[in-house]
Amino acid sequence: MSLMWSRDVLPEPLALSIAKNGPILFKGTVAVENSDRTAIQSGAKGALCRCGASENRPYSDGSHVGVGFEAD
């Protein structure tokens, strides 16, 4: 999986932040691609799982709360 600028829209600044004990949050014009470079999402915001428990990986579904995920 990779985060790339969408080629279909003008780029906006990409902002990434890490939620304490939660996902990586992204905001800005991006396309998320899988390993064969097929786009699996394009849009302006989302949350990527860090805990490994999400049923919707690579995206967060809030499972980090239930499994007690902790990270700096």
VOTORKOL-498569 format. One record per residue (C-alpha): residue number from 1; residue in one letter; z, y negated, x. Coordinates in steps of 0.25 Angstrom, whole numbers, m for minus. Each point is the difference from the previous one (the first is absolute). Layout:
residues N
seq,type,zz,yy,xx
NUM,A,Z,Y,X .
...
//
This chain:
residues 72
seq,type,zz,yy,xx
1,M,0,0,0 .
2,S,m3,m14,5 .
3,L,1,m14,m5 .
4,M,m13,m8,1 .
5,W,m5,m13,m5 .
6,S,m9,3,m13 .
7,R,m14,m3,3 .
8,D,m3,m4,m14 .
9,V,9,m12,m1 .
10,L,3,m12,9 .
11,P,13,3,9 .
12,E,13,m6,m4 .
13,P,11,1,10 .
14,L,7,13,0 .
15,A,15,0,0 .
16,L,8,13,3 .
17,S,15,1,m2 .
18,I,9,12,1 .
19,A,10,1,m12 .
20,K,14,4,5 .
21,N,2,15,m3 .
22,G,m14,m1,m7 .
23,P,m15,0,1 .
24,I,m9,m9,8 .
25,L,m5,m11,m9 .
26,F,m14,m6,2 .
27,K,m6,m12,m6 .
28,G,m14,m6,2 .
29,T,m14,5,m1 .
30,V,0,14,5 .
31,A,m7,13,m2 .
32,V,8,13,3 .
33,E,m9,11,5 .
34,N,3,15,3 .
35,S,m4,7,13 .
36,D,m14,2,m4 .
37,R,m1,m15,m3 .
38,T,m1,1,m15 .
39,A,7,m11,m7 .
40,I,12,4,m8 .
41,Q,4,m14,m4 .
42,S,m4,m14,1 .
43,G,7,m11,m5 .
44,A,10,m11,3 .
45,K,14,7,1 .
46,G,7,13,1 .
47,A,11,9,6 .
48,L,m1,11,10 .
49,C,10,11,0 .
50,R,9,1,13 .
51,C,9,11,m5 .
52,G,m10,11,m2 .
53,A,6,4,m14 .
54,S,m10,m7,m9 .
55,E,m9,8,m9 .
56,N,m11,m11,1 .
57,R,m1,0,15 .
58,P,m4,m9,8 .
59,Y,5,m9,m11 .
60,S,15,m2,m3 .
61,D,5,5,m14 .
62,G,14,m4,2 .
63,S,5,14,5 .
64,H,7,m6,12 .
65,V,11,m5,m10 .
66,G,2,15,m5 .
67,V,0,6,14 .
68,G,9,m10,7 .
69,F,m10,m5,10 .
70,E,6,m9,11 .
71,A,m8,m7,11 .
72,D,1,m12,8 .
//
